[in-house]
């Protein structure tokens, strides 16, 4: 007597192959490329800081002049 359990077999059962799709690997640019091209994160942050400093200095000069003009 055979006591092994076997799953029922269906005659219409088909096997479908599964294709694994791997996402493309993104290459990280080296920092030397950033420096050569002029778009490194450090350069961008520095440029923004310089720009904000220039605007702040301009406002420090212009606001007192504008206030003096409005009082006259």
C-alpha positions as CSV (number, residue, x, y, z in Angstrom):
1,X,0.0,0.0,0.0
2,X,1.4,3.4,-1.0
3,X,0.9,6.0,1.8
4,X,2.7,8.9,0.1
5,X,0.6,12.1,-0.5
6,X,0.7,13.4,-4.0
7,X,-1.0,16.5,-5.3
8,X,-3.8,15.9,-7.7
9,X,-2.7,16.3,-11.3
10,X,-4.9,18.4,-13.6
11,X,-4.7,17.6,-17.3
12,X,-5.0,21.3,-18.3
13,X,-2.2,22.4,-16.0
14,X,0.6,24.2,-17.9
15,X,4.0,25.3,-16.9
16,X,4.8,28.9,-17.6
17,X,8.4,30.1,-17.5
18,X,9.2,33.0,-15.4
19,X,11.7,35.6,-16.7
20,X,13.5,37.6,-14.0
21,X,13.9,41.2,-14.9
22,X,16.9,43.0,-13.3
23,X,16.8,46.7,-13.1
24,X,19.7,48.4,-15.0
25,X,22.6,49.4,-12.8
26,X,23.1,53.1,-12.5
27,X,26.7,54.2,-12.5
28,X,27.7,56.8,-9.9
29,X,29.9,59.4,-11.3
30,X,33.2,59.9,-9.6
31,X,33.8,63.2,-7.8
32,X,36.7,63.9,-10.1
33,X,34.2,64.1,-13.0
34,X,32.1,66.5,-11.0
35,X,35.1,68.8,-10.4
36,X,36.1,68.6,-14.0
37,X,32.6,69.4,-15.3
38,X,32.0,72.1,-12.6
39,X,28.9,70.7,-11.2
40,X,30.0,69.1,-7.9
41,X,27.6,69.4,-5.0
42,X,30.2,71.3,-3.0
43,X,30.6,73.9,-5.8
44,X,26.9,74.3,-6.1
45,X,26.5,74.8,-2.4
46,X,29.4,77.3,-2.3
47,X,27.9,79.2,-5.3
48,X,24.5,79.5,-3.5
49,X,26.2,80.6,-0.3
50,X,28.1,83.4,-2.2
51,X,24.9,84.5,-4.0
52,X,23.0,84.7,-0.7
53,X,25.8,86.6,0.9
54,X,25.9,89.1,-2.0
55,X,22.1,89.6,-1.8
56,X,22.3,90.2,2.0
57,X,25.1,92.7,1.5
58,X,23.1,94.5,-1.2
59,X,20.0,94.7,1.1
60,X,22.2,96.0,4.0
61,X,23.3,98.9,1.7
62,X,20.0,99.6,0.0
63,X,17.5,99.4,2.9
64,X,19.0,102.3,4.8
65,X,19.2,104.4,1.7
66,X,15.6,103.7,0.8
67,X,14.5,104.5,4.4
68,X,16.3,107.9,4.2
69,X,14.6,108.6,0.9
70,X,11.2,107.9,2.2
71,X,11.7,110.2,5.3
72,X,12.5,113.3,3.1
